[in-house]
Amino acid sequence: MEEVLIIGGIGVAGLLILAPVVGLLNPQVGKAMTDSGRNLAKTGIKFGIDASEKIQRSIAEAGQSWEDLVAEAKSEKELDKNSNNSPQTVEITNS
């Protein structure tokens, strides 16, 4: 995934750099290349923003799950501690 973003970024950068050079030879083609490069760059930025938001949500959910798990473990540990400390009296009768 990272490789695609890097290669795509290099391609967009190349297009944006090459467009003015082509624009000197043919202004219409140069403008079209510049516009295409800008649109590709904006699309890439939008994709990056979406991916970043999804990653942040996933990290937040994982953190919440971890906190829940720790709270459950502490609760169970406390229950075990309380149940082991209070001895119970068992009465055995022969009938």
C-alpha positions as CSV (number, residue, x, y, z in Angstrom):
1,M,0.0,0.0,0.0
2,E,2.8,2.4,0.9
3,E,4.6,1.6,-2.3
4,V,1.5,2.6,-4.3
5,L,1.2,5.9,-2.5
6,I,4.9,6.6,-3.1
7,I,4.8,5.7,-6.8
8,G,1.6,7.6,-7.2
9,G,3.1,10.6,-5.4
10,I,6.2,10.6,-7.6
11,G,4.0,10.3,-10.7
12,V,1.9,13.3,-9.7
13,A,5.0,15.3,-8.8
14,G,6.5,14.5,-12.2
15,L,3.3,15.5,-13.9
16,L,3.2,18.8,-12.1
17,I,6.9,19.5,-12.9
18,L,6.6,18.4,-16.5
19,A,3.4,20.3,-17.3
20,P,5.0,23.8,-17.4
21,V,7.7,22.5,-19.7
22,V,5.1,21.0,-22.1
23,G,3.1,24.2,-21.6
24,L,5.9,26.2,-23.3
25,L,5.6,24.0,-26.4
26,N,1.8,23.6,-26.4
27,P,-0.2,25.7,-23.8
28,Q,-3.4,23.7,-24.1
29,V,-1.7,20.4,-23.4
30,G,0.4,22.0,-20.6
31,K,-2.8,23.4,-18.9
32,A,-4.5,20.0,-19.3
33,M,-1.6,18.3,-17.7
34,T,-1.5,20.8,-14.8
35,D,-5.2,20.4,-14.2
36,S,-4.9,16.6,-14.3
37,G,-2.0,16.7,-11.9
38,R,-3.8,18.9,-9.5
39,N,-6.9,16.7,-9.6
40,L,-4.7,13.6,-9.0
41,A,-2.9,15.3,-6.1
42,K,-6.3,16.3,-4.5
43,T,-7.6,12.8,-4.9
44,G,-4.5,11.4,-3.3
45,I,-4.8,13.9,-0.4
46,K,-8.4,12.9,0.1
47,F,-7.5,9.3,0.1
48,G,-4.7,10.0,2.7
49,I,-7.1,11.9,4.9
50,D,-9.7,9.1,4.8
51,A,-7.0,6.5,5.6
52,S,-5.7,8.6,8.5
53,E,-9.2,8.9,10.0
54,K,-9.8,5.2,9.7
55,I,-6.5,4.4,11.3
56,Q,-7.2,6.8,14.2
57,R,-10.6,5.2,14.7
58,S,-9.1,1.8,14.8
59,I,-6.4,2.8,17.3
60,A,-9.1,4.4,19.5
61,E,-11.2,1.3,19.4
62,A,-8.2,-0.9,20.2
63,G,-7.4,1.4,23.1
64,Q,-10.9,1.2,24.4
65,S,-10.9,-2.6,24.1
66,W,-7.6,-2.8,26.0
67,E,-9.0,-0.5,28.8
68,D,-12.1,-2.7,29.0
69,L,-10.0,-5.8,29.2
70,V,-7.8,-4.3,32.0
71,A,-10.9,-3.3,33.9
72,E,-12.3,-6.8,33.7
73,A,-9.1,-8.3,34.8
74,K,-8.9,-6.0,37.8
75,S,-12.5,-6.7,38.7
76,E,-11.9,-10.5,38.5
77,K,-8.7,-10.2,40.5
78,E,-10.5,-8.3,43.2
79,L,-13.3,-10.9,43.3
80,D,-10.7,-13.7,43.6
81,K,-8.9,-11.8,46.4
82,N,-12.1,-11.2,48.4
83,S,-13.4,-14.8,48.0
84,N,-10.0,-16.3,49.0
85,N,-9.6,-14.1,52.1
86,S,-12.9,-14.9,53.8
87,P,-12.8,-18.4,55.1
88,Q,-16.1,-20.2,55.1
89,T,-17.4,-22.4,57.9
90,V,-18.6,-25.7,56.7
91,E,-20.7,-27.8,59.1
92,I,-20.7,-31.5,58.6
93,T,-23.4,-33.5,60.4
94,N,-23.9,-37.2,60.5
95,S,-27.5,-38.2,60.3
